[in-house]
Amino acid sequence: MEKLIIEARVNEYAMRRHNRHVPWTSEEIARDAAACREAGASIVHFHAREENGAPCHDAARYAETIARVHDVCDLLVHPTLGANTLSASKEGRLAHVLAMARDKRTRPDFAPMDMGSTNIDAFDPVARRFVTTDQMYLNSTDTLMYFAKEISVAGLKPAAVVWNLTYLRQAMLFHEMGLLDDPVYLGLTLTEGKIHAGHPATEAGLDAFLNNMPKTVPIIWTVYNYGGSLLTLADKIIASGGHVAVGLGDHPYTELGEPENAAVISKFADIARKHGRGVASPAEARKILRMP
């Protein structure tokens, strides 16, 4: 069985209420990236943030962060397009990634494609009401076709994120059209907490993806749990040949104390070794994913 690819999801839009170690600034993200590399990660995924933790959509901040990561380690870099940039045009949402790809120092290795649209309103289980009622994560087929073509021209690897089976089916159609190359890098998204847009973070929720994944398509699949811990499913994922994308951006991992991202990565690396799978270096991950 191939080595485990661990993607460190270091911050997303997480604040520090439950874990003070969530990195926000470019310096903090780069520091965490280097530590995660030592702990066994091969990819770092990040959202640019302001010094106070607010989302930052400044292209210069993204470029600065990637340059700092490249200065301190060889991790493959996976920036976001940003859920909060959906008011921008399809060209505007991808512009910062394409601009960074033209400069070796700021070049990312991946660009994400969330393969469909869904409601992402937060639900308050105590009050039994939605906190919001009008939040749409909108990714039209036209937008995704534009992303796929431009990401390919830029020489980056698309990370095809699937929140449910309709997203999975869309991704397979894109592969059939030649818009996603072999192997398709699929991010199977589970959700817990306030967001219910993904499959539940249970064995059944994961199996719904795995049982509907075509056997004839070369796929490398990894698993996210947005809003929850992935530890309860780690053994199943790793024993089944999957990969993991984890970090403080998704969950504070207070069951491990108050860890930094590197400690979370180290925990999953230990589980991989228990199952006889080593952890992939960035170069090995690039080879597994057949990246340029």
N, C-alpha and C positions, 0 to 999 in steps of 0.2 A: 504494500500500500504506500502511496506517495506521501512525502512529508507534509505536515500540517502547515498551511498558510494562516498566520494570525495577522489580522488587520486591527490595528489599534485605533479605536474611535474615541479620540482623546477628549472631545469637549462638546460636540453638537451645540445645543443651545442651553446646556445645563448651567445652573447657577451654583453657588457654594453653600447653600443652606444645609445640605446633608453631607457634603464632603468638601473641605476647604482646598483640596488639591486639584480641582478642575483648572486646567490651564486656559488663560484668556489671551495674553499678549503673545506677540510673535516670539519673544525670547522664551516665554514659558512653554509654548508649544514645541519649539525646537529642543529645549532641554528635555521635555518628556519624550520626544521622538528618539533622542539618543539613548535614553534610559530604556525605552521599550525595545529598541534594537538589541541592546544587551540582554534583555529578558527573553527574547525569542520572536519578536514581531518582525514581519517582512514588509508591511505596508502601514502607512499612517494616514488616517482620514481626519480632516479637521474643518471647522468653520472659523472664519476670521471673526474676531471679537474686539470690541472696544475695551479700554482699560477697566471700565466698570462692569464688563461682562455683557453689555448690550451687543446684539448682532451688528456686524460691520460688513458692508457690501462694497467697500472701497477696493478696487482692483489693485491698487498699490500695496494695500495691507496684505492681500493674498500673495502677491509677488514677493514681498519682504519676508513673509513667513516661509515660503518654499525655499527661498535663497538661504535663509538661516538653517533650515533643516538640512539642505545639501551641504552646508558648511560643517555640520557636526556628525553626519552619518550617511549611510547609503540606502536608507529606507526608500521604497517606492512610495510615491506621493499621490494621494487621492483627495483632491479638494472637493468642495461641494459647489453645486449651482445655487443653492440656497432656496429653501421653501418660501422665504420672505421676499424673494425677488420676482414673484409670479406676476406682478403688475408690469414687469418689463416685457419687451417683445422677445420672441424666440432668439433673435440675434443678440439682444441685450443680455439675456440670461447666460449665454455661452461666451460672450465676448472676452471676459477676463481670462478664461481658460485658453482660448485660442491665442490671445496676446502673449500669455506667459509661455505657451508652447514654442514661440518663435525665438526664445532666449534660453540658451542651455542652462544658465544659472537659475532660472525660475520655472523651468519646464516641469510640469507634472507628468505622471505616468498613466493616470486614469482620468476619465471624466464620467460622472454618473448619469444614468438615464433611468428615471422612475417610469416604468413602462405602462402607465395608465393614470387615471384620475380617481380621486376619492374624497369623501368628507373627512376632515381631520379635526372636527370639533372636540374639545376636551369635555369629559363628563365628570362631575363631582358626585362620587358615590354616597357621600354623607348627606348632602342636600338633595340627592336624587334629581339632579337637573344638569343640563348642559351649561358649561361656562360660556361658550359661544355657540352660535347656531348658523353661522354663515361662512365658515372657513372651508374652502375648497382647495385641494392640491390638484391643480389642473395641468395635465400634460396631454395635449391633443396628439392624435396620430401624425398630423402635419408637423407639429413641433418636434416630435420624436424622430421622424424621418430626417428632418433638418439636423438634429443633434447627431444622429448616426453617421450621416454623410460627412459632416464637418469634423467630427471626432476622428473618423477614419483618415481623412485627408491630412489632419494634423499629426497622424502617426501615433495616437494615443489608444489605449485599450478601453472600450466602453465597459462600465460596470452596470449591468442590467439589473436594476432593483425591482423586485416583484413583491408586492404587498398582499396579493391574493391570487387566486387561480386565473382570473381574467387577465391580470398582468402577465402571468406565466404564459398564457396562450398568445398574448400579443407579442411577447419576446420570441416565441417559437415562430410566429409568422414573420417577424423581422429576419430571423435566421433563414427561413425559407426564401425570402426575397433577396438574400445576400447582403443585408444591412448589418448583420452581426456575424462576425467571423468565428471560425472554430479556434479554440473551444469558447463557447459562450460563458462569460463570467457572470453567474447569477447570484444575486444577493437575496436570499429568502428572508422576508421581513416578518417577524413576530412582534406583537405589541402587547404591553401590559400597562397597568396604571390608568391614566386618564384618557389615553388615545386607544381607540378600538378599531382602527382602520385596517390593521394587519391580522393575520391568523393568530389565534390564541397561542401563548407560549407553553404548549403542552405537546406530548408525543403525538397526539392525534392531529394537532394543528400543523406540526412539521410533516407528519406522514401524508397529509392532504397534498402538500407540495410534492413530496418524493414519489407518491403513487401515481401522480399525473405528469411526471417528468418523462418525456419520450426517451426511450432507450437508444434510438437511432441518431440522436443529436449529441455531439461531443460537448459535455457540460462540466465545468468546474463550479461547484456550488459552495457558497458560504452562508452563514446564518447570522442575522442580527436579532436582537430582542430590544426594540426601542421602548424604553420605560421600565425595563425589568432585567433581572439577572439571567444569564445564560448558563449558570453553573448546573442547574438541575437537568439540562439537556446536553451538557458537554459530552458525557460518556456516549450517548446515543449518536450524536453528530460525528464524533471522532471515530467511533467504531464503524460507522456506516460509510466512511470515506469522505465526509464533508470537511469543511474548513470553518473557521470562526472569525467573527468581527465583533470585538468587545472593547469596552472601556468606560471611563467615567462619564462620557457623553450620554450614554444610554442608561446608566444605573450607578449609584454611588458605591455599590459593593461594600456596604457597611457590615455585611456578614463576615467580611475579612478584616474588620476593624475600621480604620479610616485610611485605606490604601491610596498610594499614588498609582497612576496608570501602569507603571512598570510591574508593580506587585500583582496587579490583575493579570497582566500578560504572563507573568511567571507561573501563576496558578494554572492557567490553561496549558502552558508548555509542559508542566508536570503531568497533567492528565494525558496529554498526547504521548508522552514517554511511557506512561503506564500501559497504554494500548499498543506499544511497540512502534509508534510513529515519532520520528524526530520532528523538529520544527525547521521549516524552510528558511534559508537565508533569502535576502532580497534577490540575489542572482538565481537562486533555485526557484523562487516563486515566479520570476520572469520566464524561466524555462518551462515550468509547468503550464503557465498561461500562454506560452508561445508568443511572447511580446517581442517587439523589435529591440 
